[in-house]
Amino acid sequence: MADDLILYTNPMSRGRIARWMLEEIGQPYRTEILDYATTMKAPAYLAINPMGKVPALRHGDIVVTEVAAICTYLADAFPQAGLAPPPGHRLRGPYYRWLFFCAGPVEAAVSNKALGFVVPQERERMMGYGRIEHVMAALEAAVSKADYLVGDSFTAADLYLGSQLGFGMMFGTIEKRPAFQQYWQRISARPAYARATQLDESLVSRP
Ligand SMILES: N[C@@H](CCC(=O)N[C@@H](CS)C(=O)NCC(=O)O)C(=O)O
């Protein structure tokens, strides 16, 4: 059908974040599960995402890659779910701020740290995130000031930033600061997160 939603994913991937978003949206969707070594690098999938990475979302004839973009797109495509401030609203400012901060500086800083790469002090100015300690301090302040990052309700920015914190703490790439833990506990209590996790876990345990 013209408006079908298809998530290309692997249960052990950032695709979990996209699935959580789809569960929040509450629209029917189907998944295509890709294997890291084979189908993810096959021509059929490379035609969808030339990076050969998951997740990717197809919505009718539109393809979106990059999990932050997928979350942002879905929040706008299905506004009835109330997961983004309306287009043009001033709260779009902080909403974009935290989504982009997370997709850029947080992702890069955490990945570099996990690989043991330390930015030499004299090169911090040229790195988008500067120093990881500053990134973590900014995150801590953001999740400490209120229940949610933007306004007084849960948005796609909480889902994406929270997922990075939650998965980062689980894999030991982000330190377990009490503010991070409290925030993650709060947002991961959402029923859509439980549904998404259960769906992906059932795929992981499948023989
Ligand atoms: N920048 C991408 C990263 C996607 C990504 O790296 N996905 C990993 C799984 S979490 C992947 O597909 N790796 C397979 C590979 O690179 O071969 C996003 O945010 O969606």
The ligand as an ORCA input file, in Angstrom:
! r2SCAN-3c Opt
* xyz 0 1
  N      24.212      7.032     12.077
  C      23.382      5.857     12.024
  C      24.154      4.695     12.597
  C      23.586      3.387     12.197
  C      24.485      2.244     12.604
  O      25.701      2.388     12.767
  N      23.886      1.070     12.773
  C      24.663     -0.101     13.100
  C      23.868     -0.942     14.100
  S      23.519     -0.091     15.599
  C      24.829     -0.935     11.841
  O      23.909     -1.060     11.058
  N      25.999     -1.542     11.651
  C      26.216     -2.430     10.556
  C      27.472     -2.139      9.795
  O      27.993     -1.029      9.863
  O      27.909     -3.031      9.098
  C      22.075      6.103     12.807
  O      22.087      6.910     13.723
  O      21.038      5.499     12.471
*
